[in-house]
């Protein structure tokens, strides 16, 4: 059967509502990621703090993600996503109020960012576990390509908007826009796209269910290989999230530096849209290992030496290549994970799998803060090295079929 067009997918029940909400939430997340780094650099003048803020924004949520997977099956993914939108809006509103009053400290910022992180798996894993429930398996390529394209589009507009808001209007305006986006994302979930299939009374205890989910992923050959591959790959992204703003703001400073960082990440996002759409058109089923392994290898070369050559032009070109390769990589990872996961474990397994996959991001962010304060070139070299390890792991351990 020929896969449906993207227009047909968007017309299917609940798919449009889910992707609209995901788009707004991801846009808020991406703006926040950049704004927090810029705010730490501008307010506290510390690359090290910027790295630890990035760590605090991700790591706590990864630790509680198994519980998020259990919650999907007990209350439904839609309700879980809505809870995260409310909590995210409240936490960033508190950050905004402290910034307005000028009473924020490094500890208060880290605390609020940590609280914000705790509910993020509810939406990030919630969308990824809900989407395959709304389409049939033969349509996974197109659905995942559309999902990845939305993520890449967010990478296009999010950094540009965040850099412009921070550089031209200030941090308070940027934080306010983020709060509005989270609120809008919550209100678009107007239809109950997914309810729990079984009542909670018929399920084992929460902790037993969460432990079983972790055991399922760790025993699963494909999910285990994906976790190690993607975690190493995300180390490089975590480093870049700190190293790029540090390198650019040191060179340009002030508002110009913030805007330039946003533009460079926007170029990367545009390239990611092209890469994701091309992969969705060509198809990834049966070729996931090659797509992921060679995509990550290309990312390593794009980070170093390309990004470190020819000044700002080289950096922009390298980030564009990083974004382009991220499209095929993400489509391959999503398709492989969905095809190899037992449908009865989908929500719980994806929550745990995503947390393991993303575990490299906070590590990379903290490492990027340390290395960028010493030498941005060393940070970029470390990011490329992480990709080389990830590519080797993908080729050696990801299943061929």
N, C-alpha and C positions, 0 to 999 in steps of 0.2 A: 504493500500500500504506500502510495506517495505521501510524504509528510505534508501536513497542512501549511498554508502560508501563515506568516506572523499575524495577519489580520484575522484569520480564522481562530487562531489561538486566543487572541484578545477578546473575541466574541464569546468564548466559552464561559459558562457560568462561574462567577467569582474570580476568574483569572485577572480581569482588569482591575477590580477593587484591590486585590492583593498586591499587584505590581505597582499600582499608584501609591498605596501606603508605603510599600518598600522603597519606592523612589524617593519619597519625601523624607523618610527616616534615614536612608543612606546619605542623602544630601546633607542632612543635619549632622550625621556622624562624620562625614568627610570634612565639612567646614570646621567642626569642632576639633578634629585631629590637628589641622593646621593652625587654627587660632590658639589652641592651648600651647603649642610649641612657640609661636610668635609672642604670645603673652608672657611666657616664662623668660624668654630672651629679653623682651622689652622691659618688663616689670622688675625682674630679679637678676637680669644680666648673667644667666647661668646656663650654658649648654648641658651641664650635668643634670640640673633640675629639669630641663626640657626632656631629657631622656627618661628620667624617673617619672615625670608626669605621663609620658607615653606608656610606661610600664604600668602605672596605676590605672590608666584608662582601659587596660585590656586584661591583665593577669587575674585580678580577683574574679571577674566574670567567667574566665575559663575554669576556675576551680569549682564553681558551683553549677557548671553547665549540665552535669549528669542529672541534677535535680530539675533543671529546666526541661530535659527530655521526658522525665516522668510527668511533669505538669502538663505537657502537650497531650499525653494520653488520658489524663484525668479531667482536665477542664476544657481542652480544645486549644488548638494553636491560635485561633483568632483572639480569644480572651487573653492568652499569654502575651501576645504581641501588644494588645491594648494596655496591659499592665506596664510593660516596659516604656511605652510612649509617655504615660503619665509620670512615672518615676523619673524618666530622663528629663522631662520638662521641668519638674520640681527642682531637681539637683542643679541644673544649669541656671535656673532662675535664682537660686541661692548664690551661685557664683557671680551672677550679674549684680545682685544687690550688694554683695561685699565689694565688688569692683567700683560700684558707684560711690559707696561710702568711703572707699580707700582704706578699709580695715582688713583686707585680705592678707594672709601670710602664706608662706610656703606650706605650712602644715594644714591650714584650712583648705587650700586649693587641692592638695593631695587627698585629703579626706573626702571632699565632695566629689572629686573625680573617681575615687575608689567606689563610693556609693553608687555613682552613675554606672560604673562598670558592672556591678553585681546583677543587674537585670538585663544587660545587653544580650545574653544568649537567648532570652525569650523571643526577641525579634529576629536576630540574625539567623539562629538555627530554626526558628519558627517558620520563617518564609521558605527556607530551603527544604524543610520537611513537609510543608503544606503543598508546595507547587507540584511535586510528582503525584500527589493524591488527586490533583485536579485534571491531569492529562494521562493518557494511556502510555505504556512504555515505548511504543514505536515513535512517539512524538517527543521523547526526552531531548533529542538533539536540538530541535527548534526551541523548545521551552527553555532549556539551559542556555542556549545562545541568546535568547531574548533577555533572560535574567542577567547574564553576563554583560550584555550590551547596555542594560540599564545601569549596572555597576560602573561600567566604563564611561557612560555618559555622565554619571555623577562625578567620576574622576575628572571629567572635562570641565564641568561647570562649578563643582564644589570648591576646588582650590582657587580658581579665578575669583569667585564671589567672596570667599573667605579672605583672600589676600587683599582684594579691593576694599572690603568693609573694614578690615583691621587697619590698613594703611591710610585710608582716606577718611573714614568715619570714626575709627577708634574701637577699642575692645568691647565697650558696652554695647554699641550698635551691633557688633558681630554676635555677641552672646544673645542679644534680644532676638535677632533673626533665627538663631538656632532654636530657641524656646518656641517660637511661632511655628517653625517647621515640625517639631515634635508634636505639638498640639494638632496641627493639620493632619499629620500622619495617623494619629489616633482617631480623628473624626471620619476619615475615609473608610474605616472598617465598619461600614454600616450594615453589612450582611454577615450572618454567622457562617463563614466559609467552611469551618470544620468544627464539629462537636466530637467529644470523646465517644469512642465506639463501644466502650463498656463502662458501667458505673464503677466508681472508685471502690465501692464496697466489695467488689468481686476481684480486686487486684491485691497483690501482696503489699506489705508496708512500703512506704516511700523509700527508706534507706535500702531495703532489700532490692527493690526495683532498680534503684540507681546503681547499686553494686552489680546487679545482673547485667545492666547496660554496659558498664565498663568492661566486665568480663567478656561480653559478646564481641565488643570491638577488638579487644586485645587478642582474642582467639582467632579472629577473622583475618586470614592472610592478606586479602586485598586492602581492607581498611587499615590494618597495621602498617603495610607498606606505604599507603597513601599518607598516613599520619607522619611517618618519618620523613618522607619526601617533601611534603608541603611545609612541615615545620622548619626544615632547613631552608627552604625557599623563602619562607616568611621572615627568617632572620635578616635576610638582605633587605626586604621591604622596611622592617623596623629600623635598620640602620639608616636607610635613605630618608625616612620620614624626619629624622633629626639632622642628618648630615647636609641635606640639600638646603634647608633654611639657614643653617649656620654658615655654610659656604657663601650663599648669596647675600645674606644680610651683612656679613663681614665685608664683602666687596662693595656693596652699594649703600647699606645702612638705611635707617629710617623707613619712611613710607615707600620709597622706591624699591627697597629690598623686599618688603612684604608683597607688593604688587607683582614684582618679578618672580617671586617664588610661586605665587598663584598661577601666573601665566605658564611657567615651565611645567607644572603639574597638569595644567589644562591641556597642554600639547600632548602629554603622556596619555591623558584620558581620551583624547580624540583618536589617537593611534589605537588605543584599546578597543574602541567602538568598531573600528575597521577590522581588527583582528578577530573579535568575537563574531561579527556578522559573517566574515569569510569562513570561519570554522563551522558555524551553523549551516551555511549553504553547502559546504563540501561534506560535512558529516564527520563524526568522531568515533562512532560505534565500531569496535574491533581494532581501532588504531590508537587507543588512548595512551598506551605506553610510549610509543614513538612521539606522539604530539607533546606529551608532558616532558619527556626527557630532553628532546631537542629544543623545545621552547625554553626550558630553564637554562640549557647550555647557551643559547643565544642571548638570554638575559645576562648571564655572567659576562660575556664579551661586551655587551652594551654598557654595563656598569663600569667595567675596567678592561681595556683602556679608553674606550670611546668617550665616556663621560668626563674623563680627566684630561682629554686632549682638546685643543683648539678653543680654550676659554669657554665663554658662555654659549657659544654656538655648539661646541662639543657636548656641553652639559645638556642643552636642550635636545640635541640629536640623540644622545644616549638615553635620556628619559623617554623620548618618543619610542625608541626601540623597546625599552622595558615595558612600556604600556602596550605596545603592539603584541608582544609575546605573551603578555598576561591574559589576553583574550583566549587564545587556543589552550593555554595551560588550564585556566579555570573551567572551560567547557569540558575538557578531557577529564579533569578531576571530578566534576559534578556528575558526568555521565557514568563514569566507572563506579563511583560510590552508589549511585541510585540503582544501577543494574545488578550490583553484587550484594545488595542489602536485602534481607528477608523483609517483605512488606509489613509483616506483623511487628517488626522491630524498627520501622523506619524513623518514627519521631525520636525515640530514645537513642538509637544508634547514630543518627545524624547529629544530635546534640553533642554526644560524646566525641564523635569523629571530628566535628568542626572544632571543638575545643582543643583536641590534640593537634589538629592541623595548624591552628592559629597560635599554638604555644610558642612558636619561634618569634612571633611579632613583638611581644613585650621584651623578650630577651634581646632581640636586635635593637629595640628602642633604647634600652638601658646601655647596651654596648655602644650604640651610636653616640649617646651623650658623652661617654668617656672618651671615645676615640676622636670625636669631632672637636672637643676642647683641646686636644693635643695636635691632631693633624687631619683635616678633612680628606686628604688623599689616602691616609691609612684607613679611614672609615670606608671609603669606596672600595679599596682593595679587599677589606674584610667582607664586604657585602658580596663582591664577586666570588670570593672563596667559598662562601656559604652556598651560592648557586651551583658551583662546580660539584660540591658534595651532594647536593640535592639531585642534580642530573645523574650522577653515578648511581645513587641509590634507586632512582626511578627506573633506570635501565636494567639494573640487576634484580630488583625485587618486585616491581609491578607486574601483574600477570599479563601474559601475552594474549590470552583469551578470557 
